[in-house]
Amino acid sequence: MIRALAFHAALFTTVLAASAASAGVVADENGKAGFAYNWTAGSDGSARFDGVADVYPAQWSIAAGDTVKLKVRSTTTYDLRVFRLGWYGGAGSREVKVVTGQPASPQPYPMADAKFGMAEAKWSDSVSIATDSTWLTGLYVARVEQPSGKQAITFFTVRDDGMATKQPILLVVGLATHAAYNAWPGPERGGKSLYGFNSSAAHPSDSIGTLTQSVQVSLDRPFFVGGGIADVGGYEYPYVRWLEKNGYEVAYATDEDLHRDPSIAKGRKVVTFSGHEEYVSWQMFDNVLAARDSGTNFLILSGDTWSWQVRFEPGSGGPRSTIVGYKESWVRDPMQKEAFSLKSAGKIEEAKAKYRLVTRGWKNLEHDPASGIDERRPGMLFTGVQSSGIIRDAAGNPKHGGLYPWADLVVTDPSFWMFEGTGLKAGETIPKVFGYEVDSTLASSTEFDKFRQPGQRVFGAIKQVDDGKIKGSAAFYRTSGGAEVVAMGAIFTSWALDNWAAKTGGATDSLNANYEKMIKNALTRWSGPTVPPEPAPPPDGGTFDAGREEDAEPVEKDGGTFTEPGADGGIPGPAADSGANPGATPPPTGDDGGSCSYGGSTSNALASSAILGFALAAAARRRRRA
């Protein structure tokens, strides 16, 4: 009898699982056969070696029905495979297109522009693939395969523009942040990023003063790391696998889509980010706030979130293919110069419009009470949290470059609705995956009080594994209109949902069932026609938060000294700002810098391995200083 009951229970569970698997288009898609072998590049697909393959799309985001145009550099013939990433029974991808026998395409490497330090590939289209309605919204990878075995990959998203009904969940890929770190075609060939650590010093640019880095990066070029997909494998891919494994109806877009089209986010139940969303434009900020205020909920599984402002400008790849980010050399930004001139002429409203677009830290935008100008817009205005540092070891050194585990999330408010069904009590933890850059509500900082959301609730504290020091927080707030925003406050929180990236780097224990339950609680709560009322907070308000920006934000450097207007276009005023740089990582000590990647530096031997860009041991090559 017991065996019969067990059999019927198992059968019932199987029927329920089969029913759930056919509940929507994403679940149906993931019911298809996955690919028999990995979608990653099997050898180093970067420009550091002669004869290597390189590839990138003409557009990083398309709608189903558009044509995918891929730009390939290959000195030999090559084949091309396209995969849609997802769960697919654990295979992680499904092959959707194969193009064989393509002729050699020996496209030239560019040199960095002398004025801005920007390298644009300006390559011609090599392969065009027509898509149709069978190309479901998703994150796709294209892989170039040479007969020699050299490979390169790139990614693009397919949006749900043409679907009859918007998918209720939208996952936004942080294209701008990936691009900010991209130094293709590499330091050896004059490549530059928005960071000095991986930019070529051999090709100085006259717009950045004493800084090595570029002030502009192009989307019209491949990515230098990750075999060609940057940090997508550690930032977004684990979350993609988990969402699709669980049958969530999810659509995909890039943050450039969020910039250009307010309707991308509006009307969704949930918009979510994963990994690293450090660089944001004013339009993105506006469009996200508008979506939130219209009722869209936000689930932010990222760290160092919304720290720097950038602008999209025209380039060789299209109307928004240039990302402008002066950062430390903000005084050289043409917007800053125009704004200063307008303010000096008493044209305050026109000056405000320009100051809003200066590419520096959001919290450091122009603040001049005497003129009635205050354009500061820190990320916590949206997320509820602010960059508060990098996880460190017991000796105080930054934990990066594969030094997993990073930090625990300590439960501070077990009555919060996300903990329902977990059984977690105050002081218990979600272990190890909260790193390596983290955010906090900075409740002890009066500087942020005017930007803090009313009724904010802190439900977890981020504690360093090595010394137990509290560095950040997980927080929640609800708008007057009923939309809710949850920020988990760390870069790698999706590793607790799916351990693909962790296993690739040699760590196997990143999964956490309680964390998975928390994220499911949020998505379930927001899936109905209305969001339930927020349960009453505990007597203390659940506001425990010891996170501080003690080591998060070094003083901005201007990249040059300016005392008066001159031939270099300098503006009057101090050379440097006394405010703090909102980039999360402090200046390195000696040769030790922070890293905004889950992977890291490695030897050439590992660089040519099948997991290039996904191994935790691979971070030093991408070490950076803010």
Backbone torsions as a table, in degrees:
resi	resn	phi	psi	omega
1	MET	NA	-44.4	179.3
2	ILE	-62.1	-42.3	178.9
3	ARG	-62.8	-39.2	179.4
4	ALA	-64.0	-43.2	178.3
5	LEU	-63.1	-41.4	179.3
6	ALA	-62.8	-40.8	179.4
7	PHE	-62.5	-46.5	-178.8
8	HIS	-66.7	-35.3	177.3
9	ALA	-64.5	-43.0	179.0
10	ALA	-64.5	-40.6	178.9
11	LEU	-63.1	-42.6	179.5
12	PHE	-62.3	-42.1	177.9
13	THR	-62.3	-41.2	179.3
14	THR	-63.4	-42.1	178.9
15	VAL	-63.0	-43.2	178.3
16	LEU	-61.5	-43.5	179.6
17	ALA	-62.3	-42.1	179.7
18	ALA	-64.9	-38.6	178.7
19	SER	-64.6	-44.4	-179.8
20	ALA	-63.5	-34.7	-176.2
21	ALA	-69.3	-16.0	-179.7
22	SER	-110.9	23.3	-173.0
23	ALA	-79.6	-15.8	-176.6
24	GLY	-166.5	177.7	-173.9
25	VAL	-67.2	-35.0	178.9
26	VAL	-68.7	-43.1	177.5
27	ALA	-62.7	-41.8	178.1
28	ASP	-62.5	-42.5	179.1
29	GLU	-59.7	-43.0	-177.4
30	ASN	-76.9	-6.7	171.1
31	GLY	-78.3	-11.2	178.1
32	LYS	-76.8	159.5	-177.2
33	ALA	-65.5	131.8	175.6
34	GLY	-77.9	175.0	-177.2
35	PHE	-83.0	146.9	-172.6
36	ALA	-74.5	-21.8	178.2
37	TYR	-139.5	166.0	-166.8
38	ASN	-64.4	149.6	179.1
39	TRP	-84.3	-10.1	-175.1
40	THR	-71.3	165.9	178.5
41	ALA	-75.9	133.9	-177.7
42	GLY	-85.7	-4.5	175.5
43	SER	-152.7	170.4	-173.0
44	ASP	-65.2	114.0	-179.3
45	GLY	-97.7	31.2	-179.5
46	SER	-104.6	168.5	-173.7
47	ALA	-80.6	9.0	-177.7
48	ARG	-72.7	-16.8	-179.8
49	PHE	-116.1	143.5	175.4
50	ASP	-67.7	147.2	176.4
51	GLY	78.2	3.2	-176.6
52	VAL	-74.4	157.7	173.5
53	ALA	-86.4	144.1	174.4
54	ASP	-139.4	147.5	-177.5
55	VAL	-154.4	146.6	170.8
56	TYR	-158.5	158.4	-177.5
57	PRO	-88.3	151.7	173.8
58	ALA	-64.4	-32.8	176.1
59	GLN	-131.7	130.6	-177.1
60	TRP	-79.6	-10.2	178.2
61	SER	-145.1	131.5	178.7
62	ILE	-133.8	164.5	170.5
63	ALA	-96.7	149.4	175.0
64	ALA	-56.3	131.3	-174.1
65	GLY	106.2	-20.7	174.2
66	ASP	-76.2	167.3	176.0
67	THR	-97.0	128.8	174.1
68	VAL	-81.6	119.1	177.1
69	LYS	-110.9	119.3	-177.0
70	LEU	-110.2	136.4	-179.7
71	LYS	-106.7	119.1	-171.2
72	VAL	-120.8	137.6	167.1
73	ARG	-112.5	118.4	177.5
74	SER	-153.1	127.9	-179.8
75	THR	-84.0	-0.8	175.6
76	THR	-129.1	174.4	170.8
77	THR	-62.8	162.2	-177.8
78	TYR	-157.7	159.8	169.4
79	ASP	-107.6	162.1	179.7
80	LEU	-136.4	131.4	177.0
81	ARG	-121.0	142.1	177.8
82	VAL	-120.0	132.4	-178.4
83	PHE	-122.8	145.1	165.6
84	ARG	-99.0	128.7	-179.1
85	LEU	-86.2	146.5	-179.9
86	GLY	179.7	-146.2	178.9
87	TRP	-97.6	-59.6	176.2
88	TYR	49.9	52.0	177.6
89	GLY	66.8	19.3	-178.9
90	GLY	98.6	-11.4	179.0
91	ALA	-67.6	-29.8	173.3
92	GLY	89.3	-9.7	-179.9
93	SER	-163.9	161.7	173.4
94	ARG	-132.9	130.2	178.3
95	GLU	-74.0	127.3	-177.1
96	VAL	-114.5	-14.8	-178.9
97	LYS	-160.8	140.0	173.9
98	VAL	-129.6	129.0	176.0
99	VAL	-123.1	120.8	-174.5
100	THR	-113.2	161.3	171.2
101	GLY	64.1	36.4	178.4
102	GLN	-76.1	140.8	-179.4
103	PRO	-70.9	160.4	176.7
104	ALA	-56.1	147.7	-178.3
105	SER	-138.3	78.1	-173.0
106	PRO	-79.8	71.1	-176.6
107	GLN	-76.8	152.4	-172.2
108	PRO	-82.0	151.0	169.9
109	TYR	-82.8	138.8	178.3
110	PRO	-87.4	167.3	167.8
111	MET	-108.8	154.3	180.0
112	ALA	-64.3	137.6	176.7
113	ASP	-59.9	135.9	-174.4
114	ALA	-69.4	-24.0	-176.2
115	LYS	-86.7	-45.9	-173.4
116	PHE	-114.0	-7.2	-179.0
117	GLY	78.8	12.5	-174.5
118	MET	-93.7	137.7	175.4
119	ALA	-109.8	121.9	174.0
120	GLU	-112.3	130.5	-179.0
121	ALA	-69.1	-43.5	-179.2
122	LYS	57.0	37.9	-178.8
123	TRP	-81.4	155.7	175.7
124	SER	-83.1	159.9	178.1
125	ASP	-67.1	137.8	-179.4
126	SER	-109.0	-40.8	-177.9
127	VAL	-135.7	131.3	175.6
128	SER	-117.9	130.0	-177.9
129	ILE	-125.0	118.4	177.2
130	ALA	-75.2	135.4	175.9
131	THR	-110.2	166.8	177.2
132	ASP	-145.7	-166.6	-174.6
133	SER	-66.3	-15.1	178.0
134	THR	-75.4	-13.7	175.9
135	TRP	-83.7	89.5	-177.4
136	LEU	-66.0	148.2	174.4
137	THR	-47.4	136.4	-176.4
138	GLY	176.1	179.7	173.9
139	LEU	-101.4	121.1	-174.3
140	TYR	-115.3	151.6	175.9
141	VAL	-127.0	135.4	172.4
142	ALA	-112.0	133.7	-178.2
143	ARG	-121.6	128.1	173.5
144	VAL	-92.2	132.6	-178.0
145	GLU	-127.4	115.0	176.4
146	GLN	-88.6	153.6	175.8
147	PRO	-56.8	-28.1	-179.6
148	SER	-70.9	-13.7	-176.9
149	GLY	102.8	-11.6	177.7
150	LYS	-71.3	142.1	-176.2
151	GLN	-138.8	160.9	172.1
152	ALA	-150.2	149.7	179.1
153	ILE	-128.2	157.8	170.9
154	THR	-142.3	171.6	-179.9
155	PHE	-129.4	161.6	169.6
156	PHE	-157.6	160.5	177.2
157	THR	-108.9	148.7	170.1
158	VAL	-110.4	123.0	-176.7
159	ARG	-85.3	172.4	179.3
160	ASP	-102.5	27.7	-177.6
161	ASP	-52.3	-41.2	-172.6
162	GLY	-90.0	-1.9	-179.1
163	MET	-75.5	147.4	-175.7
164	ALA	-61.6	-35.0	179.3
165	THR	-131.6	135.5	176.9
166	LYS	-61.3	140.3	171.6
167	GLN	-63.7	142.1	-174.5
168	PRO	-71.4	-23.5	180.0
169	ILE	-113.0	135.7	176.2
170	LEU	-121.2	121.7	173.4
171	LEU	-98.5	121.9	-177.6
172	VAL	-99.0	122.8	177.7
173	VAL	-85.3	129.4	-174.4
174	GLY	-79.3	66.8	-176.7
175	LEU	-59.1	-42.5	-177.0
176	ALA	-62.9	-39.5	179.2
177	THR	-70.5	-42.6	175.2
178	HIS	-56.9	-42.9	-178.0
179	ALA	-67.8	-33.7	-178.7
180	ALA	-60.8	-31.3	-179.0
181	TYR	-92.9	-0.1	-172.9
182	ASN	-83.5	116.1	179.4
183	ALA	-107.0	22.3	177.6
184	TRP	-58.1	140.5	5.7
185	PRO	-88.3	26.2	174.4
186	GLY	99.5	153.8	-179.1
187	PRO	-56.0	-33.9	-178.2
188	GLU	-65.5	-22.7	-179.0
189	ARG	-112.0	16.6	176.6
190	GLY	87.6	10.9	-177.6
191	GLY	-70.6	149.3	-180.0
192	LYS	-138.7	152.3	171.1
193	SER	-120.1	-168.6	173.5
194	LEU	-82.4	12.1	179.9
195	TYR	-127.0	145.0	179.3
196	GLY	-74.5	-26.5	-170.7
197	PHE	-62.8	-31.0	-177.9
198	ASN	-119.8	13.7	-179.9
199	SER	-95.3	145.1	179.1
200	SER	-68.4	128.9	176.5
201	ALA	-87.8	-6.0	-174.7
202	ALA	-79.9	-9.9	-176.3
203	HIS	-130.0	74.9	-178.8
204	PRO	-62.7	153.4	-178.9
205	SER	-123.2	140.6	-171.3
206	ASP	-79.0	-0.2	179.3
207	SER	-98.9	-0.4	-174.1
208	ILE	-124.4	16.0	174.6
209	GLY	57.3	-127.0	-176.5
210	THR	-85.7	-3.0	-177.9
211	LEU	-79.7	148.4	178.9
212	THR	-82.0	-32.1	-171.2
213	GLN	-69.9	170.9	174.6
214	SER	-86.2	161.7	170.7
215	VAL	-108.7	0.2	175.3
216	GLN	-141.9	138.6	172.9
217	VAL	-127.0	150.1	-174.4
218	SER	-106.4	144.2	169.7
219	LEU	-87.3	-4.2	179.2
220	ASP	-92.3	63.3	179.8
221	ARG	-173.9	161.4	176.3
222	PRO	-72.8	172.4	169.6
223	PHE	-93.7	146.6	-172.3
224	PHE	-86.4	-25.1	-175.6
225	VAL	-120.8	174.6	-178.6
226	GLY	68.0	22.4	-175.7
227	GLY	72.5	-0.3	179.7
228	GLY	127.4	0.4	178.8
229	ILE	-118.4	20.5	176.9
230	ALA	57.9	-134.8	-177.0
231	ASP	-101.0	19.4	-179.7
232	VAL	-57.8	-36.1	-177.5
233	GLY	-63.5	-25.3	179.5
234	GLY	-107.5	-23.8	-176.4
235	TYR	-91.3	-54.7	-175.3
236	GLU	-98.5	-37.3	-169.5
237	TYR	-60.7	-43.4	178.5
238	PRO	-58.9	-36.9	179.2
239	TYR	-69.1	-40.0	175.9
240	VAL	-57.9	-48.0	-179.1
241	ARG	-57.6	-46.3	-175.4
242	TRP	-68.7	-45.2	-179.8
243	LEU	-58.8	-44.8	-176.6
244	GLU	-77.3	-30.5	173.9
245	LYS	-58.6	-38.3	-175.9
246	ASN	-92.6	8.4	172.5
247	GLY	73.9	17.4	178.7
248	TYR	-69.0	137.4	179.6
249	GLU	-80.6	94.5	-170.9
250	VAL	-118.1	139.6	172.2
251	ALA	-110.3	166.7	-175.1
252	TYR	-131.1	145.4	174.5
253	ALA	-158.9	170.1	174.6
254	THR	-102.0	167.4	176.8
255	ASP	-70.3	-20.0	171.8
256	GLU	-66.3	-35.4	172.5
257	ASP	-62.0	-41.6	179.1
258	LEU	-62.9	-31.5	177.4
259	HIS	-69.9	-45.6	-169.4
260	ARG	-87.1	-21.1	-169.5
261	ASP	-138.6	103.2	-179.4
262	PRO	-60.0	-26.8	-176.5
263	SER	-72.9	-14.0	178.9
264	ILE	-57.0	-40.8	-175.9
265	ALA	-96.0	-32.5	-176.0
266	LYS	-65.8	144.1	177.7
267	GLY	87.3	-7.6	176.9
268	ARG	-80.4	154.3	169.6
269	LYS	-72.6	-41.9	-175.7
270	VAL	-142.7	135.5	164.8
271	VAL	-113.7	134.7	-173.3
272	THR	-135.4	148.1	177.1
273	PHE	-122.5	153.8	179.7
274	SER	-141.8	133.7	172.9
275	GLY	94.8	-90.7	-167.1
276	HIS	-148.4	112.8	179.5
277	GLU	-128.6	64.3	-170.6
278	GLU	-80.3	-32.2	-171.8
279	TYR	-111.5	126.6	-172.0
280	VAL	-142.1	145.8	175.3
281	SER	-95.4	163.0	178.1
282	TRP	-59.2	-40.4	-180.0
283	GLN	-64.7	-40.1	175.4
284	MET	-57.5	-47.3	-179.2
285	PHE	-58.2	-49.0	178.9
286	ASP	-57.8	-47.2	-174.5
287	ASN	-68.0	-34.5	177.7
288	VAL	-69.8	-44.2	178.5
289	LEU	-61.6	-39.0	179.0
290	ALA	-64.6	-41.2	178.6
291	ALA	-65.4	-44.2	177.8
292	ARG	-58.8	-45.8	-176.4
293	ASP	-72.4	-14.1	175.5
294	SER	-93.1	-1.1	174.0
295	GLY	118.4	-0.5	179.3
296	THR	-77.7	134.6	175.6
297	ASN	-89.1	155.8	-178.5
298	PHE	-129.9	132.5	176.9
299	LEU	-119.3	112.1	-170.3
300	ILE	-110.7	100.8	179.4
301	LEU	-102.1	58.2	-175.5
302	SER	-144.6	166.6	175.9
303	GLY	-129.1	166.7	-175.2
304	ASP	51.7	46.7	-168.5
305	THR	-88.9	126.8	174.1
306	TRP	57.4	61.4	-178.6
307	SER	-98.3	-45.1	-176.3
308	TRP	-112.0	142.0	170.7
309	GLN	-89.2	139.8	172.6
310	VAL	-129.7	166.4	172.9
311	ARG	-121.0	146.2	169.3
312	PHE	-96.8	129.2	178.5
313	GLU	-132.9	164.3	-179.9
314	PRO	-63.2	152.2	175.9
315	GLY	-157.0	-170.4	-177.0
316	SER	-64.7	-21.3	-178.4
317	GLY	-94.5	1.4	178.8
318	GLY	138.8	-174.0	-173.0
319	PRO	-69.2	-16.5	179.8
320	ARG	-134.1	34.5	-175.1
321	SER	-93.0	-1.6	175.2
322	THR	-110.4	126.9	176.2
323	ILE	-105.4	119.6	-177.8
324	VAL	-98.4	128.5	178.2
325	GLY	-151.7	92.7	-178.5
326	TYR	-74.3	-31.2	174.8
327	LYS	52.1	-115.2	-176.7
328	GLU	-60.8	-28.0	178.9
329	SER	-97.9	35.9	-176.3
330	TRP	-57.4	-27.4	-179.8
331	VAL	-65.7	-17.2	177.6
332	ARG	-89.4	-8.4	-179.0
333	ASP	-62.9	126.1	179.2
334	PRO	-54.5	-31.9	177.8
335	MET	-64.3	-38.0	177.7
336	GLN	-64.0	-42.2	-178.3
337	LYS	-67.1	-42.2	178.9
338	GLU	-65.9	-41.4	-179.4
339	ALA	-63.1	-42.8	179.8
340	PHE	-62.6	-42.0	179.7
341	SER	-63.7	-42.2	179.6
342	LEU	-65.8	-40.6	178.4
343	LYS	-64.6	-41.2	179.1
344	SER	-62.5	-30.1	179.8
345	ALA	-86.9	3.7	179.0
346	GLY	79.8	10.5	180.0
347	LYS	-92.4	76.9	-168.5
348	ILE	-67.5	-45.2	-178.2
349	GLU	-64.8	-40.5	176.9
350	GLU	-65.8	-36.3	178.6
351	ALA	-65.0	-41.1	179.2
352	LYS	-58.1	-43.3	-178.4
353	ALA	-60.8	-36.4	178.5
354	LYS	-75.7	-42.9	-179.8
355	TYR	-59.8	-29.8	-179.6
356	ARG	-66.4	-15.9	-175.3
357	LEU	-110.1	5.2	178.5
358	VAL	-68.5	130.9	-172.3
359	THR	-88.1	80.4	175.3
360	ARG	-138.3	-168.3	-179.8
361	GLY	-65.3	137.9	-177.2
362	TRP	-56.3	-40.2	-176.8
363	LYS	-75.9	-9.0	-177.5
364	ASN	-108.9	7.9	176.1
365	LEU	-58.7	161.9	-167.1
366	GLU	-49.4	129.7	177.5
367	HIS	-133.4	101.8	-176.8
368	ASP	-135.9	84.1	-176.9
369	PRO	-55.3	-33.2	-178.3
370	ALA	-62.1	-31.8	-179.7
371	SER	-96.5	-2.5	-177.3
372	GLY	75.0	26.2	-178.0
373	ILE	-112.4	123.9	173.0
374	ASP	-148.5	95.0	-176.6
375	GLU	-103.3	13.4	178.5
376	ARG	-59.1	140.5	-175.9
377	ARG	-151.0	66.3	-177.0
378	PRO	-62.5	154.2	-176.6
379	GLY	-55.8	-31.0	-177.0
380	MET	-65.1	-15.3	173.9
381	LEU	-57.7	-32.1	176.4
382	PHE	-101.8	-52.7	-170.5
383	THR	-80.1	-26.1	-173.9
384	GLY	87.8	-6.4	179.5
385	VAL	-134.2	164.9	-176.0
386	GLN	-138.1	146.5	179.2
387	SER	-51.4	128.0	-174.9
388	SER	-130.2	8.7	173.1
389	GLY	138.4	-178.4	179.0
390	ILE	-116.6	139.8	-179.5
391	ILE	-64.9	137.3	-175.8
392	ARG	-125.0	159.8	177.4
393	ASP	-87.0	-177.2	-175.4
394	ALA	-63.6	-24.1	178.6
395	ALA	-86.5	-1.4	178.8
396	GLY	89.5	7.5	179.7
397	ASN	-88.0	144.8	179.8
398	PRO	-59.0	133.3	174.8
399	LYS	-88.4	103.8	177.6
400	HIS	-152.0	-173.2	175.9
401	GLY	65.0	29.1	175.7
402	GLY	96.6	8.3	-178.3
403	LEU	-81.9	56.7	175.6
404	TYR	-76.1	141.4	7.0
405	PRO	-87.2	165.1	-175.3
406	TRP	-102.4	-73.2	-173.5
407	ALA	-147.7	160.8	177.1
408	ASP	-103.3	152.7	167.8
409	LEU	-96.9	116.5	-179.7
410	VAL	-92.3	127.9	179.5
411	VAL	-69.9	120.8	177.9
412	THR	-111.4	-16.4	-178.6
413	ASP	-141.3	77.8	-175.4
414	PRO	-65.6	-12.8	177.7
415	SER	-80.1	-7.8	-179.7
416	PHE	-64.6	142.3	-170.9
417	TRP	-62.5	-23.7	179.1
418	MET	-67.2	-21.8	-178.5
419	PHE	-87.9	-1.1	-178.8
420	GLU	-57.7	130.1	178.4
421	GLY	84.7	-2.7	179.5
422	THR	-89.5	-27.1	-175.7
423	GLY	76.2	3.7	-178.2
424	LEU	-68.8	142.6	178.4
425	LYS	-114.6	164.1	178.8
426	ALA	-55.3	132.6	179.6
427	GLY	93.1	-16.7	175.8
428	GLU	-78.5	167.9	-167.0
429	THR	-129.6	154.1	159.0
430	ILE	-100.4	112.1	-164.6
431	PRO	-88.1	148.9	152.1
432	LYS	79.3	-25.9	-168.5
433	VAL	-99.5	3.8	-176.8
434	PHE	-90.4	85.9	-179.4
435	GLY	-169.9	-172.4	-9.5
436	TYR	-94.9	-12.4	169.2
437	GLU	-104.1	136.7	-172.2
438	VAL	-131.0	163.0	-179.4
439	ASP	-121.8	160.9	-179.9
440	SER	-145.2	158.8	172.4
441	THR	-74.4	-12.7	179.9
442	LEU	49.9	49.1	-175.4
443	ALA	-61.1	-22.6	-179.7
444	SER	-85.6	0.1	-175.1
445	SER	-105.3	109.4	179.3
446	THR	-66.3	-19.4	178.6
447	GLU	-56.2	-32.1	-174.2
448	PHE	-100.2	0.9	-176.0
449	ASP	-57.7	-39.5	-177.1
450	LYS	-69.3	-18.1	-178.7
451	PHE	-102.2	-8.3	-175.4
452	ARG	-71.3	139.8	-179.0
453	GLN	-76.2	136.7	178.6
454	PRO	-61.1	142.1	176.7
455	GLY	70.6	18.5	-179.4
456	GLN	-59.9	142.1	-176.9
457	ARG	-126.0	120.4	176.6
458	VAL	-95.3	122.1	-175.6
459	PHE	-114.0	-4.7	178.0
460	GLY	-155.3	149.5	176.4
461	ALA	-115.4	137.2	-178.8
462	ILE	-92.0	117.4	-172.6
463	LYS	-117.1	130.0	179.0
464	GLN	-62.4	136.3	-179.4
465	VAL	-64.7	-41.2	-169.5
466	ASP	-75.4	-34.3	-176.4
467	ASP	-129.9	2.8	176.3
468	GLY	73.5	11.7	-177.7
469	LYS	-80.1	135.7	178.5
470	ILE	-79.1	128.6	-176.4
471	LYS	-123.8	-15.1	-175.7
472	GLY	-163.3	-168.8	-174.8
473	SER	-153.2	155.2	169.0
474	ALA	-106.2	133.2	-169.4
475	ALA	-141.9	162.7	-176.7
476	PHE	-141.0	145.3	164.7
477	TYR	-147.6	160.1	179.8
478	ARG	-125.2	131.7	-179.6
479	THR	-77.8	166.1	177.4
480	SER	-63.2	-23.4	178.7
481	GLY	-85.9	-4.1	175.5
482	GLY	100.3	-4.8	175.8
483	ALA	-75.2	149.1	-177.6
484	GLU	-122.9	147.2	179.9
485	VAL	-130.1	123.5	174.8
486	VAL	-115.7	128.6	176.0
487	ALA	-121.3	120.6	-178.6
488	MET	-83.9	-14.8	165.1
489	GLY	79.4	19.6	179.0
490	ALA	-155.9	154.6	-173.3
491	ILE	-66.9	-44.5	-165.5
492	PHE	-103.3	26.6	-175.1
493	THR	-65.1	-24.3	179.9
494	SER	-68.4	-14.8	177.7
495	TRP	-67.7	-19.9	175.4
496	ALA	-76.5	-13.9	178.4
497	LEU	-93.9	-35.2	-177.4
498	ASP	-146.8	132.2	-172.7
499	ASN	-101.0	18.9	-178.9
500	TRP	-57.5	-49.7	-177.8
501	ALA	-67.0	-41.0	179.7
502	ALA	-63.2	-44.7	179.7
503	LYS	-64.5	-36.7	178.7
504	THR	-60.3	-33.6	180.0
505	GLY	-92.7	5.8	175.8
506	GLY	99.4	-2.7	176.5
507	ALA	-102.5	136.4	-173.5
508	THR	-120.3	1.8	-170.6
509	ASP	-115.6	34.1	-175.5
510	SER	-84.1	-16.8	-175.7
511	LEU	-71.4	146.3	177.9
512	ASN	-145.5	116.9	-175.9
513	ALA	-66.0	-34.3	179.3
514	ASN	-67.2	-39.5	177.8
515	TYR	-65.5	-42.0	177.3
516	GLU	-58.2	-42.3	178.1
517	LYS	-62.8	-38.5	178.6
518	MET	-61.1	-45.4	-178.1
519	ILE	-69.7	-37.6	175.6
520	LYS	-64.3	-37.4	177.1
521	ASN	-59.8	-41.5	179.7
522	ALA	-66.2	-47.0	-177.6
523	LEU	-67.5	-34.3	176.6
524	THR	-68.6	-43.9	-179.2
525	ARG	-58.4	-36.7	-174.4
526	TRP	-93.4	1.5	-173.3
527	SER	-85.8	-16.8	-177.4
528	GLY	-80.6	179.9	-179.7
529	PRO	-65.1	-30.0	176.1
530	THR	-137.1	154.9	177.5
531	VAL	-85.9	130.0	180.0
532	PRO	-60.1	158.1	175.1
533	PRO	-60.0	151.8	178.2
534	GLU	-75.3	130.2	175.1
535	PRO	-60.0	152.8	-179.3
536	ALA	-62.3	138.9	176.9
537	PRO	-72.9	164.9	176.7
538	PRO	-66.2	169.4	-176.4
539	PRO	-54.3	-34.8	-179.2
540	ASP	-84.9	2.8	177.8
541	GLY	80.9	-3.4	-179.5
542	GLY	63.0	35.4	-172.0
543	THR	-102.8	12.1	178.3
544	PHE	-55.7	126.5	-179.5
545	ASP	-162.5	104.4	-179.5
546	ALA	-98.8	4.3	-179.0
547	GLY	-65.6	134.5	178.4
548	ARG	-134.7	158.8	179.6
549	GLU	-93.3	47.5	-174.7
550	GLU	-62.9	-36.1	-177.5
551	ASP	-127.2	15.9	-169.5
552	ALA	-82.1	-34.6	-160.6
553	GLU	-135.1	96.0	177.4
554	PRO	-68.5	161.7	179.8
555	VAL	-63.4	136.8	176.5
556	GLU	-60.6	139.3	171.3
557	LYS	-107.5	147.8	-174.9
558	ASP	-97.1	-10.7	178.3
559	GLY	76.6	15.0	179.7
560	GLY	166.3	159.4	-178.4
561	THR	-105.2	129.7	-177.5
562	PHE	-134.0	127.9	177.7
563	THR	-121.0	-18.7	179.5
564	GLU	-160.9	158.0	178.3
565	PRO	-60.5	144.2	179.0
566	GLY	-159.5	-161.6	-176.5
567	ALA	-62.8	-27.2	-179.2
568	ASP	-84.4	0.2	177.0
569	GLY	80.3	15.7	-179.3
570	GLY	-65.4	161.5	-179.7
571	ILE	-117.9	155.9	176.1
572	PRO	-62.7	157.1	175.9
573	GLY	120.0	176.4	-177.4
574	PRO	-65.8	152.5	-178.8
575	ALA	-74.0	-31.6	-177.4
576	ALA	-128.8	155.3	179.4
577	ASP	-92.8	141.4	178.8
578	SER	-83.7	-4.7	177.6
579	GLY	-74.3	175.1	-177.2
580	ALA	-101.2	143.8	178.0
581	ASN	-73.5	124.9	-176.5
582	PRO	-79.8	-0.6	172.0
583	GLY	-64.0	141.4	-166.0
584	ALA	-75.5	-22.9	-168.7
585	THR	-96.7	131.9	179.3
586	PRO	-74.2	166.9	176.4
587	PRO	-59.5	145.0	-179.6
588	PRO	-70.7	154.9	172.6
589	THR	-102.7	120.8	-174.6
590	GLY	63.5	-126.3	-178.6
591	ASP	-96.6	10.5	-172.7
592	ASP	-101.3	109.0	179.7
593	GLY	-117.1	165.8	175.5
594	GLY	-74.0	169.0	177.7
595	SER	-141.4	129.3	174.9
596	CYS	-101.5	64.2	174.0
597	SER	-155.4	155.5	176.6
598	TYR	-86.4	-18.6	-179.9
599	GLY	-98.9	-159.0	178.0
600	GLY	179.5	-162.3	-170.2
601	SER	-80.0	153.7	-174.8
602	THR	-162.1	175.4	175.7
603	SER	-78.0	165.3	177.5
604	ASN	-60.8	-30.3	179.3
605	ALA	-63.4	-45.9	179.5
606	LEU	-73.4	-29.5	-179.4
607	ALA	-61.9	-25.5	179.6
608	SER	-96.3	8.8	-178.7
609	SER	-77.2	169.5	-177.8
610	ALA	-68.1	-14.5	-177.5
611	ILE	-113.1	29.3	179.5
612	LEU	-52.8	130.4	177.4
613	GLY	86.0	-10.0	179.3
614	PHE	-111.5	-11.0	-177.4
615	ALA	-80.1	137.6	176.7
616	LEU	-62.8	-29.2	-179.1
617	ALA	-73.9	0.8	-172.4
618	ALA	-100.8	27.0	-172.0
619	ALA	-92.3	-20.0	-171.9
620	ALA	-65.4	-27.8	179.3
621	ARG	-66.2	-21.3	179.5
622	ARG	-108.7	16.2	177.8
623	ARG	-57.8	145.6	-177.3
624	ARG	-145.8	156.9	168.8
625	ARG	-112.6	143.2	-175.2
626	ALA	-69.1	NA	NA
